[in-house]
Amino acid sequence: MELNWIILAVVLVCAIALILYLIKKNQRDKKDVTKFFNTDTTIRKESELDEEEEY
């Protein structure tokens, strides 16, 4: 059985391109998640603020 080098090369190039795309997307998502967790997302009601100030 003869190996078709052109098909093998196309498959390898596509696989490498997919891996690079996933790595780049993962880095972008990691940056977004880090930013999300570093921001203060707690929502306080006005009554809670008044109670805390009394103490």
Helices and strands as residue ranges (DSSP letters): H 5-38, H 46-54
